[in-house]
Every structure is written in C-alpha cells, then in structure tokens.
Amino acid sequence: MFYYLTALFIIILDQLTKWFIVNNMYIGESIPVIEDFLYITSHRNRGAAWGILQGQMWFFYVITVIVIIGLIYYLHRAAKGKMLLGISLAFMLGGAIGNFIDRVFRKEVVDFIHTYIFSYNFPVFNIADSALVIGVGLLMIQMIREERQSKEKTYGENGTHHS
C-alpha cells in the first residue's frame, strides 16, 4: 500500500504543478529561479524524451499501458521485503501515469523544469520525468546491491568459493 501511496503522491504533485503552469504561464514564458542554471519554462511535448517520436500518441498509449501493467505486476511479485525495489517501481509507476494523464487528456505533455548544466541547455522536463529517472536510478542501485549479495553468498566475504 505504501508504494501505491508513493506513486499517488507523485501523480498528484505532477498534475498540480502542470495545472499551475498551464493556467499561469503562456507557452514559451520562462521565469529564472537560479540565473544561468534553473528556470521555470512553459513548454509542451507531443513526443517522448527530447521530443522524439512526435505525434505518435497511439504508440505511447499502448507502451505506457504495458509499462504500467508490468510495474504493478513487479510491485506485487518482486517488491515484497525489498523496500528499495518497491520505491523505485513506485516512482516509475507515478511518473508513467503522470505523463499518461497528459497524453490522454491534453494530447501533449506539459514540461516546465528547464536547466542549463555546465552551459548545456538540457531539454525541458517535469515532475513525472524526474520520478521516472529517479526510479530507474534506484532500480539500478537495487540491482547492484542484489548482485553484490549474490556474489557474497557464492564466494563469502573472504573471496573463497562456497559450494
């Protein structure tokens, strides 16, 4: 239940921030938060990350539904007793649903977090995108931890093989 509440919190935060942007900023408007680093910029995206696959809504609908089903399945099957795995899947679930809501109801995704990292103009993103990236990062950490634990069981702490 905790994982679904985490996903729900991400969805609500994502949708509230997007609602605020849509209702208070015109497309292209940019507000500096930290000059030359972080801006709130009203932007729309009809594709995936970095604007790829523009206008392929049916593709995104199908893929997102498959991803959501897979995430829920893994939350039920694999996350029991693995909090980091559960949190990573919850972040990905919240992010996937947040952007799915945009695609279904707006036919585009509302983006607004605009950063310049070492003078690189990073593509504008949103809370759902952030949750997806954080979820994938946490999943990678979980996988590395499991790999290390598996090796420790096989070789022991002193590096000798146990049969």
Secondary structure, 3 states (H helix, E strand, C coil): CHHHHHHHHHHHHHHHHHHHHHHHCCCCCEEEEECCCEEEEEEEECCCHHHCCCCCHHHHHHHHHHHHHHHHHHHHHCCCCCHHHHHHHHHHHHHHHHHHHHHHHCCCEEEEEEEEECCEECCCECHHHHHHHHHHHHHHHHHHHHHHHHHHHHHCCCCCCCC
